[in-house]
Amino acid sequence: MTHIPANRSPGRLRRWCVRAAFVVLVSPGLVVSGLAGAAAKPETSPSGVHGAVNVTVWSIDSDGAYFQSIVSGAIGDFGPAISILPSGKVDPAHSSELELRLQHGTFRLDIHGMASKLRAETAHEPVYRSTCSDYFRVTAPVPVVTGSGTGRYRGLTGTLAMSLVINEVESPSCNGMSRQLIVLSGSGMMSKGG
C-alpha cells in the first residue's frame, strides 16, 4: 500500500494521488522510473527563467482594470494584474498592456492584438438576446513587453499563445451586467538570463 504523507494540503494530496494512481494504472514497472524521472527535472533558479510558462488572469463581475493572476511552470508566482497604458496609467478600456504585479517582480503583456479581436467580437452583443447573455472566446499571441520586467523578471522575453473567454449573464432588461467571468489564459516559452 502507498504511504501518503501527512503534511500534504488537500489540493496537493489530490494531485499526488491522481499522479500516483495514473502511474500505477499505466504500468506497475513504471512506478520507480516515473518517480525518478520527475525528481530529475531541473528547476529554474530564482535569477533565471528558461522554459514553459502558464499564465491565467481572471476577473469576476467587473469590467474594470483590476484582475488576479497565477503564473506556473518556469515561473511560479501570483499577484494582481492591472490593465495599463505604456505610460503606466490605468487603462479601463483594456486596449494596450496588462501588468502582472507578482510577488517577486512585475512584467507586462502586450494585449493590444487580443483587445482588437475582442472589440470585433463584441460589436453586436448581447449574443443570446432571448436570455441577455454573452459568450466570447478569442485567441492571439501575447508577447512580453520588451524591457518591462522588474525584480526576478527583469529582462524577461517570450510570447504566450493565449485565449480570452468572457461568459456573462446581463440583467433581465439587458441594460447592465448581473454575473460575469473573464479569463485570459495560455502558455508559451519564456527566458531571461541569470
The 8 nearest C-alpha neighbors of each residue, nearest first, counted from 0:
[[1, 2, 3, 23, 19, 20, 16, 4],
 [2, 0, 3, 19, 16, 4, 20, 23],
 [1, 3, 4, 0, 5, 16, 19, 15],
 [4, 2, 5, 1, 12, 7, 16, 15],
 [3, 5, 6, 7, 2, 12, 1, 8],
 [6, 4, 7, 3, 8, 2, 12, 9],
 [5, 7, 4, 8, 3, 12, 9, 11],
 [8, 6, 12, 5, 11, 4, 9, 10],
 [7, 9, 11, 10, 12, 6, 5, 13],
 [10, 8, 12, 11, 13, 7, 14, 6],
 [11, 9, 13, 12, 8, 14, 7, 15],
 [10, 12, 14, 8, 13, 9, 7, 15],
 [11, 13, 9, 15, 10, 7, 14, 8],
 [12, 14, 16, 10, 15, 11, 17, 9],
 [13, 15, 11, 17, 12, 16, 18, 10],
 [16, 14, 12, 18, 13, 17, 11, 19],
 [17, 15, 19, 13, 18, 14, 20, 12],
 [16, 18, 20, 14, 19, 15, 21, 13],
 [19, 17, 21, 15, 20, 16, 14, 22],
 [18, 20, 16, 22, 21, 17, 15, 23],
 [21, 19, 17, 23, 18, 22, 16, 24],
 [20, 22, 18, 24, 19, 23, 17, 25],
 [21, 23, 19, 25, 20, 24, 30, 18],
 [22, 24, 27, 20, 21, 26, 25, 19],
 [25, 23, 21, 22, 26, 20, 27, 19],
 [26, 24, 22, 23, 21, 27, 29, 20],
 [25, 27, 28, 29, 23, 24, 22, 30],
 [26, 28, 23, 29, 30, 25, 24, 22],
 [29, 27, 26, 30, 31, 32, 23, 25],
 [30, 28, 32, 26, 27, 33, 31, 22],
 [31, 29, 33, 28, 32, 27, 22, 34],
 [30, 32, 34, 33, 29, 35, 28, 36],
 [31, 33, 35, 29, 34, 30, 36, 28],
 [34, 32, 36, 30, 29, 35, 31, 37],
 [35, 33, 37, 36, 31, 32, 30, 38],
 [34, 36, 32, 38, 33, 37, 31, 39],
 [37, 35, 39, 33, 34, 38, 32, 40],
 [38, 36, 34, 39, 35, 40, 33, 32],
 [37, 39, 35, 36, 40, 34, 41, 33],
 [38, 40, 36, 37, 35, 41, 34, 42],
 [41, 39, 38, 37, 42, 36, 35, 43],
 [42, 40, 39, 43, 38, 44, 37, 73],
 [43, 41, 44, 40, 73, 39, 45, 48],
 [42, 44, 48, 73, 47, 45, 41, 49],
 [43, 45, 47, 46, 42, 48, 193, 73],
 [46, 44, 47, 43, 151, 48, 193, 74],
 [45, 47, 193, 44, 151, 48, 192, 43],
 [48, 46, 193, 44, 192, 45, 191, 43],
 [47, 49, 190, 191, 73, 43, 50, 189],
 [50, 48, 190, 189, 73, 191, 47, 43],
 [51, 49, 188, 73, 189, 52, 190, 48],
 [50, 52, 188, 187, 73, 72, 189, 53],
 [51, 53, 72, 73, 186, 187, 71, 188],
 [54, 52, 186, 71, 70, 185, 72, 187],
 [53, 55, 70, 184, 185, 69, 186, 52],
 [54, 56, 184, 69, 68, 183, 70, 57],
 [57, 55, 68, 183, 67, 182, 184, 66],
 [58, 56, 182, 181, 67, 66, 183, 68],
 [57, 59, 66, 181, 180, 61, 67, 60],
 [58, 60, 180, 61, 179, 181, 57, 178],
 [61, 59, 179, 178, 180, 58, 62, 177],
 [62, 60, 63, 59, 58, 179, 180, 65],
 [61, 63, 64, 60, 91, 58, 65, 179],
 [64, 62, 61, 91, 65, 92, 66, 82],
 [63, 65, 91, 82, 81, 90, 66, 62],
 [66, 64, 81, 63, 80, 82, 79, 67],
 [65, 67, 80, 58, 57, 79, 81, 56],
 [68, 66, 79, 80, 57, 56, 78, 58],
 [69, 67, 56, 78, 77, 55, 79, 80],
 [68, 70, 77, 55, 54, 76, 56, 71],
 [69, 71, 54, 76, 75, 53, 77, 74],
 [72, 70, 75, 53, 74, 52, 73, 76],
 [71, 73, 52, 74, 51, 53, 75, 70],
 [72, 74, 50, 52, 51, 48, 43, 49],
 [75, 73, 72, 71, 70, 76, 52, 48],
 [76, 74, 71, 70, 72, 73, 77, 69],
 [75, 77, 70, 101, 69, 74, 102, 71],
 [78, 76, 69, 101, 68, 70, 102, 79],
 [77, 79, 101, 68, 100, 67, 102, 80],
 [78, 80, 67, 100, 66, 68, 99, 101],
 [81, 79, 99, 66, 98, 67, 100, 65],
 [80, 82, 65, 98, 64, 97, 83, 66],
 [81, 83, 97, 64, 90, 93, 96, 89],
 [84, 82, 89, 90, 96, 88, 87, 97],
 [83, 85, 86, 87, 88, 95, 90, 96],
 [86, 84, 87, 83, 96, 95, 88, 144],
 [87, 85, 84, 88, 83, 89, 90, 96],
 [88, 86, 84, 85, 83, 89, 90, 98],
 [87, 89, 84, 83, 86, 90, 85, 82],
 [90, 88, 83, 82, 84, 91, 87, 64],
 [89, 91, 83, 82, 92, 93, 84, 64],
 [92, 90, 64, 93, 63, 89, 82, 83],
 [91, 93, 90, 94, 64, 82, 63, 95],
 [94, 92, 91, 82, 90, 95, 114, 64],
 [95, 93, 92, 111, 114, 96, 110, 90],
 [94, 96, 111, 110, 84, 93, 109, 83],
 [97, 95, 109, 110, 83, 108, 82, 84],
 [96, 98, 82, 108, 107, 81, 83, 99],
 [97, 99, 107, 81, 80, 106, 100, 82],
 [98, 100, 80, 105, 106, 101, 107, 79],
 [101, 99, 105, 79, 78, 80, 98, 104],
 [100, 102, 78, 77, 104, 105, 103, 99],
 [101, 103, 104, 78, 77, 76, 100, 105],
 [104, 102, 101, 151, 150, 105, 76, 152],
 [105, 103, 150, 149, 101, 151, 102, 152],
 [104, 106, 100, 149, 99, 148, 101, 152],
 [105, 107, 148, 147, 99, 98, 149, 152],
 [108, 106, 98, 144, 97, 147, 143, 99],
 [107, 109, 143, 97, 144, 96, 142, 110],
 [108, 110, 96, 142, 144, 111, 141, 143],
 [109, 111, 96, 113, 95, 112, 108, 141],
 [110, 112, 95, 114, 94, 113, 109, 115],
 [113, 111, 115, 114, 110, 116, 139, 141],
 [112, 114, 110, 116, 115, 111, 139, 117],
 [115, 113, 117, 111, 112, 116, 94, 110],
 [114, 116, 112, 118, 117, 113, 111, 119],
 [117, 115, 113, 119, 114, 118, 120, 112],
 [116, 118, 120, 114, 119, 115, 121, 113],
 [119, 117, 115, 121, 120, 116, 114, 122],
 [118, 120, 116, 117, 122, 121, 115, 123],
 [121, 119, 117, 118, 122, 116, 135, 123],
 [122, 120, 118, 123, 124, 119, 117, 135],
 [121, 123, 119, 120, 124, 118, 117, 125],
 [124, 122, 121, 125, 126, 120, 119, 118],
 [125, 123, 126, 121, 122, 133, 127, 128],
 [124, 126, 128, 127, 133, 132, 131, 123],
 [125, 127, 124, 133, 128, 132, 123, 134],
 [128, 126, 132, 125, 129, 130, 131, 133],
 [127, 129, 131, 130, 125, 126, 132, 124],
 [128, 130, 127, 131, 132, 125, 126, 171],
 [129, 131, 132, 128, 127, 171, 168, 169],
 [132, 130, 128, 173, 169, 127, 125, 129],
 [133, 131, 168, 127, 130, 167, 169, 125],
 [134, 132, 126, 167, 125, 166, 127, 168],
 [133, 135, 166, 165, 167, 136, 126, 132],
 [134, 136, 165, 164, 133, 166, 137, 120],
 [137, 135, 164, 163, 165, 162, 138, 134],
 [136, 138, 163, 162, 117, 116, 135, 164],
 [139, 137, 162, 161, 163, 113, 136, 140],
 [138, 140, 113, 161, 160, 141, 162, 112],
 [139, 141, 160, 159, 161, 142, 158, 138],
 [140, 142, 159, 158, 109, 110, 139, 160],
 [143, 141, 158, 109, 108, 157, 159, 144],
 [142, 144, 108, 157, 156, 107, 158, 145],
 [143, 145, 107, 108, 147, 109, 142, 146],
 [146, 144, 147, 143, 156, 155, 154, 148],
 [145, 147, 148, 154, 144, 153, 155, 106],
 [148, 146, 106, 144, 145, 107, 149, 153],
 [149, 147, 153, 106, 152, 105, 146, 154],
 [148, 150, 153, 104, 105, 152, 151, 106],
 [149, 151, 104, 152, 153, 103, 105, 148],
 [150, 152, 104, 153, 46, 103, 149, 45],
 [153, 151, 148, 149, 155, 150, 104, 154],
 [152, 154, 148, 149, 155, 150, 151, 147],
 [153, 155, 191, 148, 146, 152, 156, 192],
 [156, 154, 191, 152, 153, 190, 148, 189],
 [157, 155, 190, 189, 143, 191, 154, 145],
 [156, 158, 189, 143, 188, 142, 190, 159],
 [157, 159, 142, 141, 187, 143, 140, 188],
 [158, 160, 187, 186, 141, 140, 161, 185],
 [161, 159, 140, 185, 186, 187, 139, 141],
 [162, 160, 185, 184, 138, 139, 159, 140],
 [163, 161, 138, 184, 137, 183, 185, 164],
 [162, 164, 183, 137, 136, 182, 138, 184],
 [165, 163, 136, 182, 135, 181, 162, 183],
 [164, 166, 181, 135, 134, 180, 167, 182],
 [167, 165, 134, 180, 179, 133, 164, 135],
 [168, 166, 179, 133, 178, 132, 180, 169],
 [167, 169, 132, 178, 177, 131, 133, 179],
 [170, 168, 176, 177, 131, 173, 175, 132],
 [169, 171, 177, 173, 175, 172, 176, 174],
 [172, 170, 173, 169, 131, 130, 174, 175],
 [171, 173, 174, 170, 131, 175, 169, 130],
 [174, 172, 170, 131, 171, 169, 175, 125],
 [175, 173, 172, 170, 169, 176, 171, 131],
 [176, 174, 170, 169, 173, 177, 172, 171],
 [175, 177, 169, 170, 178, 168, 179, 174],
 [176, 178, 169, 170, 168, 175, 179, 60],
 [179, 177, 168, 60, 167, 176, 169, 180],
 [180, 178, 167, 60, 59, 166, 168, 181],
 [179, 181, 59, 166, 165, 58, 60, 167],
 [180, 182, 165, 58, 57, 164, 59, 179],
 [183, 181, 57, 164, 163, 56, 184, 180],
 [184, 182, 163, 56, 162, 55, 57, 164],
 [183, 185, 55, 161, 162, 54, 182, 56],
 [186, 184, 161, 160, 54, 53, 159, 162],
 [187, 185, 53, 159, 52, 160, 54, 161],
 [186, 188, 159, 51, 52, 158, 160, 189],
 [187, 189, 51, 50, 157, 52, 158, 190],
 [190, 188, 157, 156, 50, 49, 51, 52],
 [191, 189, 49, 48, 156, 155, 157, 50],
 [190, 192, 155, 48, 154, 47, 156, 193],
 [193, 191, 47, 190, 48, 154, 46, 155],
 [192, 47, 46, 191, 48, 44, 45, 151]]
